[in-house]
Amino acid sequence: MKLSADLRSFEGRIGHHFGRPDLLVRAVTHASMSSPTRADNQRLEFLGDRVLGLAMSEALLARDKSASEGQLAPRFNALVRKEACADVAKEIDLGAVLKLGRSEMMSGGRRKQALLGDAMEAVIAAVYLDAGFEAARDMVLRLWGKRIDSVDADARDAKTSLQEWAQARGLTPPNYAELARSGPDHAPVFTIKVELDNGDSEQATAGSKRQAEQAAAKALLERLER
């Protein structure tokens, strides 16, 4: 199979030349384009998630040889969560080479966070099947490099920290409410309010509910701890 020019360019962006080009084509084929003769990337996504997890586990253990499991777990979660995968996908312009059905394309599928995150995991699996774990790990470390170096700043889960703060003071867990949603379906913007039993509250706006909840929790926690 001969790759199209855009996929050959994509190979350059990820730093891997495929011996089996069909694997890359499959990795960038969304379920909306699947057919009896065209496989989609869902099974690759499943595998890629595991390959990414192993690569990150190794990287974190090597980076900090004295870290406890309790310190490693939040760092790991920050690096492998769907938002991180989607951010990497955007940096390498994975959306530009996705093969999407018409309805998915019209609804802005090339920019959807979940879709990009899934496709990134599929690409990792494709590299793994094409050239083995070492090649997949090397690609992951290249693409995630700066995130691994700065993971401590991203690993603190604000929602968990706020809940622990509240419970330590005899309060019930924080309540999160959606105040508003704006923007088109393919790029929604959410405004979320977090409130404690004692009336303390903050709100934040972001491109996903999870991000808005985390931002609101972080803002409230920072104010409470001042």
C-alpha positions in Angstrom: 0.0 0.0 0.0 1.3 3.5 -0.9 0.6 6.3 1.5 -0.9 9.6 0.4 1.2 12.7 0.6 -0.6 13.9 3.7 0.1 10.6 5.6 3.7 10.6 4.5 4.0 14.1 5.9 2.4 12.8 9.1 5.0 10.1 9.4 7.6 12.9 9.5 5.7 14.6 12.3 5.6 11.6 14.5 9.1 10.4 13.6 8.2 6.9 12.4 8.2 5.5 8.9 5.8 2.6 8.6 6.9 -0.7 7.1 3.2 -1.7 7.1 1.4 1.5 5.8 -2.0 -0.2 6.3 -1.6 0.1 10.0 -1.3 3.9 9.8 -4.3 4.1 7.5 -6.3 2.0 9.9 -5.2 4.1 12.9 -6.6 7.3 11.3 -9.9 5.7 10.2 -12.8 6.7 12.4 -15.7 4.3 13.0 -17.9 6.6 10.8 -15.8 5.5 7.8 -15.6 1.8 8.6 -17.1 -0.8 6.2 -16.7 -4.6 5.6 -13.6 -3.9 3.7 -12.3 -0.9 5.7 -11.3 -1.5 9.4 -11.6 1.4 11.8 -9.3 2.4 14.7 -11.3 1.2 17.7 -9.3 -2.0 18.4 -6.1 -0.1 17.9 -7.3 2.5 20.4 -7.8 -0.2 23.0 -4.2 -1.5 22.5 -2.6 1.9 22.3 -4.0 2.9 25.6 -2.1 0.0 27.2 1.1 0.7 25.3 1.0 4.3 26.3 0.4 3.3 29.9 3.5 1.0 30.0 5.7 3.6 28.3 4.6 6.2 30.8 5.0 3.9 33.8 8.6 3.2 32.7 9.4 6.9 32.1 8.0 8.0 35.5 10.0 5.3 37.3 13.2 6.3 35.6 12.6 10.0 36.1 12.1 9.8 39.9 13.7 6.7 41.5 12.5 7.6 45.0 8.9 8.4 44.3 6.2 6.4 46.0 3.2 4.8 44.3 1.1 7.6 45.8 3.3 10.2 44.1 3.5 8.3 40.8 -0.2 7.6 40.3 -1.4 11.2 39.9 1.5 11.9 37.5 0.7 8.9 35.5 -3.0 9.9 35.3 -2.1 13.4 34.1 0.0 12.0 31.3 -2.3 9.3 29.9 -5.7 10.9 30.3 -7.7 11.6 27.2 -7.1 15.4 27.3 -3.3 14.9 27.3 -3.6 12.5 24.3 -5.8 15.1 22.5 -3.4 17.9 23.2 -0.5 15.9 21.7 -2.7 15.0 18.7 -3.4 18.7 18.1 0.4 19.5 18.2 1.1 17.0 15.4 -2.0 18.0 13.5 -3.5 14.5 13.6 -6.9 15.9 12.9 -5.8 16.9 9.4 -5.3 13.2 8.3 -8.3 11.6 10.0 -10.6 9.7 7.7 -14.1 10.7 8.8 -17.7 10.0 7.6 -19.5 13.0 6.2 -21.7 13.6 9.3 -18.7 13.4 11.7 -16.7 15.8 9.4 -19.6 18.3 9.2 -19.9 18.3 13.0 -16.3 19.3 13.5 -14.9 15.8 14.2 -11.3 16.9 13.3 -11.3 19.1 16.4 -13.2 16.9 18.9 -11.1 16.2 22.0 -12.4 12.6 22.5 -12.0 11.7 18.9 -8.4 13.1 18.7 -7.5 11.4 22.0 -8.7 8.0 20.7 -6.9 8.4 17.4 -3.7 9.3 19.2 -3.9 6.0 21.1 -4.6 4.2 17.8 -1.5 5.7 16.2 0.6 4.5 19.2 -0.7 1.0 18.7 0.0 1.1 15.0 3.6 2.0 15.7 3.8 -0.8 18.2 2.5 -3.4 15.8 4.7 -2.1 13.0 8.0 -1.9 14.8 7.6 -3.1 18.4 7.4 -1.6 21.9 10.8 0.2 21.7 9.7 2.2 18.6 6.3 3.0 20.2 7.9 4.1 23.5 10.5 6.3 21.7 7.7 8.0 19.8 5.7 8.6 23.0 8.7 10.0 24.8 9.4 12.4 21.9 5.8 13.6 21.7 5.2 13.8 25.4 8.6 15.0 26.4 7.9 18.4 27.8 4.8 17.0 29.6 6.8 14.4 31.4 9.3 17.0 32.5 6.6 19.3 33.9 4.1 16.7 35.1 4.3 17.7 38.7 2.6 21.0 37.9 -0.3 19.1 36.2 -0.6 16.1 38.4 -2.5 17.7 41.3 -6.2 16.8 40.9 -8.0 19.9 42.1 -11.3 18.2 42.5 -9.8 15.5 44.7 -7.9 18.1 46.8 -11.0 20.2 47.3 -13.0 17.2 48.4 -10.3 16.2 50.9 -10.2 19.8 52.2 -14.0 19.8 52.7 -14.1 16.4 54.4 -11.3 17.3 56.7 -13.6 20.1 58.0 -16.7 18.0 58.3 -18.3 19.3 55.1 -20.0 17.2 52.4 -18.3 16.8 49.0 -18.4 19.9 46.8 -21.4 20.3 44.4 -20.8 21.1 40.7 -23.5 22.7 38.6 -23.5 23.7 34.9 -24.4 27.3 34.7 -24.1 27.8 30.9 -23.1 26.1 27.7 -22.3 28.1 24.5 -20.6 27.7 21.2 -21.2 25.2 18.4 -21.7 21.5 19.0 -18.2 20.6 17.8 -16.5 23.2 20.1 -18.8 23.8 23.2 -17.8 26.0 26.1 -19.0 25.2 29.6 -19.3 27.4 32.6 -19.3 25.4 35.9 -19.9 26.5 39.5 -18.5 24.6 42.4 -20.0 25.2 45.9 -19.4 24.0 49.4 -21.9 23.6 52.3 -20.6 26.7 53.9 -21.5 28.8 50.9 -18.0 29.3 49.5 -18.1 29.0 45.7 -16.2 29.7 42.5 -16.9 29.3 38.8 -14.8 28.7 35.7 -15.2 28.3 31.9 -13.5 25.8 29.7 -13.9 23.7 26.6 -15.1 20.6 28.5 -17.1 20.0 31.6 -14.2 18.2 33.2 -11.7 21.0 32.6 -14.2 23.6 33.8 -14.9 21.6 37.0 -11.1 21.2 37.6 -10.6 25.0 37.0 -13.4 26.0 39.3 -12.2 23.6 42.0 -8.6 24.9 41.7 -9.8 28.5 42.0 -11.8 27.8 45.1 -9.1 25.8 46.7 -6.5 28.5 46.1 -8.8 31.1 47.7 -9.5 28.9 50.7 -5.9 28.2 51.3 -4.8 31.8 51.1 
